[in-house]
Amino acid sequence: MEEIVLETKDAVDWSYRSEGVVNLVLAYTGTSPTFLGKVLRTKKMRNTGNENGLTTQEKLIWGDIKDLVSSQNKEIAEYLFVKHVMKPLLGHKYVHAGIPLPVEKEFLESVKKIVTSQRHSWRANAASVDTNRRFALLMDDLTIFSHGFRGGICKTTPKLELAFEHILKDFFKTEDDSGVRANTFIELVTETVYASGALDQLLDVQKLDKYNIEGAIHAYYDLVDKPCKACQELESSKLSNQFGSMHSIPQDEKINILKDFLISSTAIDCSVMISFRPIETGLSRSSSHGNIHLESTKQEFEYKVHFIDLDMRPLKRMEAYHESDKKIMKTYLEMLKKKKGDQPRRF
């Protein structure tokens, strides 16, 4: 693709599609062949720490990926992480890394004004478009199949539930009952997930972490050259420290432990997007899409499965992961203690 920079005049061709905690997705409504069938993902206002690339310790972890380590921009680094790390691990057919596209500040400011009225009020109040970003990510519209057909719901609106019911009514050849249609949809999703094998691939990546946060945190404190708070807390509580010996393993092993943990964390927190379309009589099938037969309605469907939200986890989040794990364990132990106390006493 030739060098394209999105400017103020381009903002009118983009509208609100959906959003998550970190990103906002825009749908293209213009006529340029370059952007037809594409969406634009841009960051929302959020304190993400170092925006100039990777930290010194993160460069050690991802040192085998030269493009990633040399990147001076966090947005480009995150794109390269998806392209070079997550895509090969999860499978090329399940991951679309996108293309970083330069954007002017004025473009993002105009987009911010356009989409404000289209967003849920609680979303808009929580975070706005980050107009200081230098890049947005141009990605395929994963709801579009070959021949320009769109599958599923493509826009998040306050009337989402009604829109969902309306689509299911035209989607399934079944009795006119919303409960039956909803159950049929669940059946379709379940069979598709099983047939695609995508979750098997995802589980393999999630299982890269062999030590969990209780072990990886020790490697983290050594890499950032800080006293190990995990060891200090265990010593003060007089609890056993099964991972204390991790401080004596070679540096390269610690780096690999942290790398596997961060990759696993991305895989655990990612989202799975599945798009469907019924295969009508006379409609050609695409070899790039999966096909599934739904016996309950005697229908054939094409489907696509993609993993999204594969953002790179910053190394500094290790401490937050550890704190969260301690809270979970504390709650669990308190629950067991309460359950034990509620049991009837025997005399």
C-alpha positions, 0 to 999 in steps of 0.5 A: 500500500502506498503511503497514506495519511488520514487527514481532517477531510477523511474523518467524514468517511468513518463511523462508529462500529464498536469498542472495548476497554482500550480500543475504538473501532471505526467502519468505513462508509466512503467509496475509496477502493483502498478502504472498502471492507476495512475497519480502523482501530484506534486507541482510547485515552489511557495511561499506558506508560512508556509510549516511545517503544519498549523498556530496556528489560522488555528489549531483553525479552523480545530480543530475538525479534529485531523489528520489534526491539528497534521500534521507537513507537509503542503502537508500531511495537504492538503491531509487530508483536501481533505479527511476529509473535501471536500470529505464528503461534495462534495460526495465520488463518485466525489472526489478522495483524492489520497495517499501521496507518499514519493519522493526523491529530486533526483527523482523530479530533474530527473522528472524536466529534463524529462518534461521540453521539454514536457511543454508549454514554457510559463508554463515552464518559469513561474514555474518549478517543486519544487524539495524540496517537500517530498511528491507527490500525487498518484491519479487514472487516471480519464480518464481511465474507466473499462477494461483499456479504456481511455476517452477524451484527456489525454495529453496537447500538443501544438497541442491540438486543432487538437487532440481535433478535431481528437478525436471528429471525432471518438467520434460522429456518425455525419456528417463530420463537425467540427462545428457540432461535437463541438456543439454535444460535448457541448450538451453532456457535458451539458446533463451530467452535468445536469444528474449527479447532481454534480453541485447541490452538488457543489453549496450547498458547495459554499453556506456555506459562508453566510457572504461573505468576507465583513463579514468574514474579521471582524472575521478574524482580531479578530482571528489573534488579529489585528486591523480590517482594514475593520472597519478602512477603513469604518470609514475613508470613512464615510460608513455604517458598517453593519458587525461591530457588528460581533466583539462582537459575541462569538469566536466559531461563528467567527471560524465557519464563517471562516471555512465555508468561506474557504471551500466555497472558495475552492469549488468556485475555484475548477475544474470539470473534466468529462470523456466520452467513447462511449458504443459500441455494446457488450461492458459491462457497469460498475455500477460505471459509469454514463450513458447517451443517446445522442438523436441527434446522437443516441449514449450511453456514459459512463461518470465520473465526478470528482472535482479536485484542492480542495486545502486548502486555507490558512487563511492569504489569507483572506486579499487578498480576501478582497482587491480583493473584494474592487477592484471589487466593485470600478470597478463596481461603476465606471462603474455605474457612467460612464453609468449614465454619458453617458445617454442623458440628458432630458430638 
